[in-house]
Amino acid sequence: MSFRADFLWGGATAANQLEGAWDVDGKGASVPDMCTNGTKDRPKEITSVIEKGRLYPSHEAIDFYHHYAEDIKLFAEMGFKVFRFSVAWTRIFPTGMEESPNEKGLEFYDRVVDECLKYGIEPLITLSHYEMPYALVQKYNGWYGRECIKLFEKYCHVLFERFKGKVKYFLTFNEINSGTMPMGNVLSLGTVKGYNGPITKLKDDPKVRFQALHHQLVASARVIKYAHENYPEYKLGNMICFLTNYPATCNPDDMLKYQSEMRMKNWFCSDIQVRGFYPEYASRFFRENNISIKMEDGDEEILKEGTVDFYTFSYYMSLCASASNGGEKTAGNLIGGAKNPYLEESEWGWQIDAKGLRFTLNEIYDRYHIPLMIVENGLGARDTLESDGTINDDYRIDYLRKHIIQMKEAVEDGVDLMGYTPWGCIDLVSASTGEMAKRYGFIYVDKYDDGTGNLKRLKKKSFEWYKKVIETNGEEL
């Protein structure tokens, strides 16, 4: 069995990691704009004011703001059917609290959407991708303030009306389940009011975090219900950071640990977004962690009414769950875990597990029976620009090839897979570390960790390879 004829091949990005122009044309500051650069060994820092002499990578990023036409033309040359990008909330409402939207911000995204459509590329818009307006952090401690729900709704309503007849697919919150983990405070929830320092040292309060996450879940459901009622042609999806777990051994304690990890990290948010209610297993977790979710009248009803049309997720690596604290540990997206002796790992310590993607696709589809889309996947690596201008990233081709083979196996298993957008289809700033050195793209950008670079775009070896993959609908790998 092959991929469906209308399979959506493409690539994925996020506004704060590639646009730059952080204060241009009326844009306000978001949380990433207040983050300095880091490395895989030194965490990036958040500062409550912009400090002179420090490098804030999102301020210029790869300057997609001024290069979008050139970049989308390259995506079209690869044959993209879809381009997943996000809108920066602070380009539309600079503080999140304005009465009316910033027209210049809307005009920029008009141009991006129109450029995609010019080449027959379907825009897939993430409404909120790790870019909370910093003014809402200062006023409400981010999503901990219930006031953010209405502000987010206003923002989404503007975009829904603006893109009518042009955009069909929207995702509400990127990797919303990051809110179940401490790193979600910085990346997603914006619960960092008054904090200055390394993002890994922020004091975590699960009570605050899960209340903020509840507000995001309600906001997601409200905008989905609104879209379904007012724009029936729109399809709304969720987006989960899938952290596939295996039990470290067949010890029953490891099995229970694995089940617990899968539930609260991977299933919790999508159980609410797909099924429409808080899962029963969460009650014990909340009780044992002294978490009490404050719900208002109508919250449970709106969660039922605002469920998603399709399910999307990121998949980079897998981890093992071990009930004992012994054994070797490994890194990963958002969190680490016990090391799997059967897997290799990237330079950043993320375990490479293509077969885990097939396992994951089957697990998700068995649970929900709605169309699935992999909207992030890829290998972060150091690429070498050779003297002749070539970048021979065979390691990336190998990684992607193995994952696409397993996607095909999952389709054979019966999974309804609608598309695939590898992460960072053009090099961009790493969300976790703020580096440029950790590159994912098919397109190399001349930009470096000290802020230098001429921003020239160069095709990597993987560019022509992926072009052939799309051309043959995944038959030639």
N, C-alpha and C positions, 0 to 999 in steps of 0.2 A: 504494500500500500504506500502511496506517495502523499506528499502534502497536498492539501486541497488547492484547486486551481486559482482561487482568489486569496491564497496565503499572503499575509502582509509581511514581507521582508523589509527591513529598514535598519534604523539605528536610533539611539536614545541619548539625550543630553539634559542638563538642568541649567536654568537661567543664571544662577549665581556662580556656576562653575565655568561658564564660557562667555557670557555676554560682555563683561567689563562695563565701561561707561556707568559706573556705580552711582554717580551723582549728576549725570547728564540729563537734560531735558526734563527736569523736575523730579527725577527719581529720588526716593527717600532711602535711608539706610535700613538694611535688613540684618539679621543676626550674623550671617556669613561675612557681611561687610565690616563687622567689628572683630573678625578673627584674623590673627596673624598666621604666617606660614609655620609649618612644622616639618618633621621628617618621620620615618618609620620608628625612630628611636627617641624622638623628642616631640611631645604633643604640641599641637597648635594652641594658642592662647586666645581668650576672649578679653577684650578691653571695653570698658564702658564709654570711653572717648577714644577718638583716633589719635594715636600717639606719634609724634613726629619721629622720623628716622626708622620706623618699623615698616616691614613689608606686609601689606594686606592683599593676598593674591587675587581676591575677587574684584578688586578695584579696576584692574585691567583685564585679568583672566586672559582669554585669547582674542578679546575684542570682536566677538561675533556681532556686536551691535553695529559695527561698521563694515564687517566682512560677510554678513549673512548671505548676500546674493552670490558671492564667490563660493561660499561653503555649500549652499543648497545646490548650486550647479554641479559641484563635485558629487554630492549625494545622488543627484539625478544621473550622473555619468555611471555610477555604480548600479543604477537601476532601482533605487529605493521605491518601494510601494507606499511606505509610511515613514514619517519622521516624528518621533516622540520628543517633544520639547516642553518646557514649562513657561508659564507667564510669571514674571516677578510681581507679586502683589504690590510692592512698593513703587513699581513703575506706574501703576494704575491709581492707587491711593497711597501717596508717599508715607503717611503715618498710619494708614489703615482707618483713620477716623474722619477724613474729609467728607463733606456733603456730596461733592460731585467729582467724577473721575478726571484724571490728568489726560487730556486729549493727546498730547504728544506721545505718551506711553502707549495708548491705544493705537495710534497711527503706526508706531513701530511694529506692533504685532500684526496689524493689517498687512504691512509689507511682507513680513515673514510668511504669513498664511498665503498671501497671493503668490509669492515666489514658489512656494511648494505646489500650489495648484497649477501654476504655469507648466510644471513638469509632470503633472499627473500624480503628485505625491500626496497621500492622505495625511493631513495633520492629526496627530494624537496629542492632545494638550493636557498636561498635568497642571491642575489648578493651584496646588501648593506643593512645592518641592523644596523642603528644607530651607525656607526663606521667610521666616516670621518678621514682620516689620518691627524694628527695634523700638520704636515708640510705644508699641503695644507691650513689649517686655517691661519698659519703664513704668507704664501706667498700670498694667494689670498682672504683671508677672506672666506674660504670654497667655497660653491657653488655659492657665489656671483660672483666669477671669472669664466668667460665662458671657460677658459682654462681647467677647470675640466671635461668638456664634453669629450674631446679627451683622457684625462688620464683615465677616467672611461671606455671609449670604449676599450682602449688597454688592460686594466685589464680584461674586460669581454671576449674579443676575446681569451685571453690566457686560460680562464676557459672553454669556449665553446669547444676549440680544445682538451684540456686536458681530458675532461670528455666524449668525443665522444664515443658512444656505451655503456655508463654506466649510464648516467643521462638523464632523459627525461624532467623533469619539473624544470623551473626556475621562480623566482619572481625577478623583478628588484629592486625596493626600498621598504623597509618596511615602512608601514604607511606613505606613501608619503604625504598624506594630513595633516600631522602634520605641514608641512610648511605653512599652512594657519593660524596657531596659534602661538603665541609668543614662546611657549615651543619648537617649531620646530627649532628655532635658534640653540639650544644646541644639541638636540637629533639627528636631521636629516641633517640640512643644514650646520652646522659648521660655522655659521656667528658669531663667538665669538672672532675674532682677538684681542689680547691684553687685553682681559677681565680676571680679577681675582675676584672671589667672589661667593656668592650664585647664583645658576642657576635661581632663581626666581626674582633676582634683575637686571638681564641683561637688558639694555636699548633696547627696541624693535623699529625697524624702518620698518614698513610694506612695504615701497618702496624697501628696500634692500631684505627683506624676499621674496616677490613675484617675484623679479627678479631672486633670487637664485632658487626659486621653478621652474620657467620657464626653467632654465638651466637643472634642474633634469628631467623635463618632456621631454625635447628635447633629453637628454642623454638616457632616458628610451626608447623612440621611435626609436632612432638610433640603439641601441643594439638589439631591437626586430626585426627591419627590417633586420639587418645583420644576425641574427640567422635564420629568415625565409628563407633568400636567400641562406645561406650556410649550414644550418643544418635543413632541412625541417621536420625531425623527432622530433625536439624540440618543446615543448609547453611553451609559455611565459605568465605569469600572472602579474597582478598588485597586490598591497596590500594596503588596506585602513583601517584606524582606524575608524570604524563606531561608531559614537556617536549619537545613536538614540535619537531623540527629539520628545516630545509631546507638544502641546500647553497647558499651565498651566490651562487655562480656555477656554470657548467658546467665550470670548471677541474677536471680529475681530482683534484687535491689537495684541493679543497673537497668533492668527492664522498667521498673517503676519510675526511676529517675528519667529515663528516656521518654516515657509517656508524659510525665509532668512537664519536661522541657518542651516537647512538641505541643502540648496543649496551650500553655501560657505564652510561649514565644511565637509559635507559628499559627495556631488555630484560633486563639481567642478573638482577635479583631475580625477575622474573616467569618467566623461563626456569627458574629453580630451583623456584619455587613451583607452577608449572603442569606443567612437564615432569619435575621431580624430580631434576635433577642440575645441577652447575656446567657452564656452556657452555664449549665448547672455546676460544672467542675470549678468555676470561678469562685463560687460561694465559699468553699473551704479555703482556697488560696487567700481570699480577702480576710476571712476570719482569722487565719493563722498569722497574717501579716498586719493585723490591726488596721485594715483599709476599709473605709466606709464611703461608698459612692453616694454623693448627694444628688438625687434626681429630682427634677421638677415635674409637675403634672404635664402629661403629654409626651414626656421623653420616651417612654416604652412604646407608646403608640407610633411615634415618628420613626423609631428604629425599625418597626415592622413595615412601615409604609415606604421607607426609603432604601430598599435593598438594591444591590447592583445588578447590571445586566450581564456583565462578564467579569472574570477574575484575572488580574495580572499580578506578576511577581518578579522579583529579582532572584537570581540564583548564581552564586559564584563558587561555593565550596560546601563541604559538609563537616560535621563535628561528631565526636562521640560523647555520650553521656555516661559518667561514672559516678557511682554513689560514694566511692572512697575518694579522698583527696590526694591519693598517691598517683603515680604514673606521670608520663610526660604530657605537657600542655602545648597547645598550638594556638595561633592567632586566627582571626576571622573577621568577617564583616559585622560590625557592631559589637560582637562578643567573641571570645575564644572558647575553647573546650578541651576535652581530652584528645590526645593525638591518635590518629588511626594508623596503625603500622603498615597498612596495605596501600597507602596513598602517598604520592609525591606532593610537594608543596611549592608555591611560588616564592620568589625572593622576599615577599612581604609576609610569608608564613601561612598563606591561605592554602588549604589542602585542595588538590585538583581531583575532582570526582565526577567525571562525565556520566557514569552509570547512575550516580545519585540523582541526576536530573530526570532520568526515566522513572526512577522510583518515586520522585517527588511529583511529577506530572500525574502518575497513576493514583497516588494518594489523594491529591487535591481533587481530581476528577471523580474518583469513587465517592468522595465526601459530598460534592456539591452539584455535579452534573450540569454545569453551565460552561460556555466556551472559555478557554484559557488562552492567555498570551504571556510569553516570556518577554518582559520589557527591559530587563537588564541581565547581561551575562558577558563575561569577558575576562581577559587576563591582563592585570596590571604588571607592566614590566619596563625595564630600562631599555630603550631602543638606541641603537648606535647609528648616527648619520655618517655614512661612509664618504670618502673623499670625492667619489663620483656622484654624490647626491642621492644614492639609494639607501633604503632602510630594509634590511632583510630580516623580517620578523616571522621566520618559520615557526618559532615557538608559539606564536599567537594563532597562526593558521592551524597548527596541530591541535591546540586547545579547542578552538571553535569547531573544527572538523569533528572531533570526538563527541562534542556536545550535540551537534546537529544529527549525527548518526543515532544518538540516543533519543533525540526528539522524534526521529523517524520511527524508532522502535516503539515509542509511546503511542504514536498515531496508530501503528499496527496493533497495539494493545487495545485500541478503542477510544483513546483520548481525543476530544474535539479541540484541536489546537489551531488557533486562528492567526497567529503571527509571532514574529521574533525580531526584537530590536536590540542587538548587542549594545552594551554600555559604551559611552564615550566614543562614538563612531569617528569623531575627530578628537585629537588630544585636548584635554581640559584639566582644570585644577581638581585634585583629589579632595573629596568631601571630608574624608576621615583625617587626612594629614596636611592638607593644603599644599601638597607638592605638585610640581609639573613632572618630576622625574618618573612618577608612577604613571606610565602612559598606557592607554587602552585602544587608541584609535586606529583606523585604516588610513588616516591622514595625519601626518606629522606636522606639528606646529613649532616653528622656531621660537621657543619661549622657555626660559630656564628658571630655576629656583631662586636665583638672586634678582629676578625681575627683569633681566636683560633678554634680548632677542628681537628679531625684526618681524616676527609674526608671519613669516612666509609659510605657505602651505605646500607640503610635499607628499606625494603618494607613496605609501609603503608597499611592500610586496603583497601584503594581505589585501590591498585595494583591488587589484586585478583578480585575485582569488575569490573575493566575496562577490565581485561583479559576475563571475562565472557561476557561482552558487545561485545567485538570484535569477540569472538568465535561464538556468536549467531547472528552476524551482526545487533546488536541493538535490538534484540527481548527480551532478558532477561536483565531487568534494575533493 
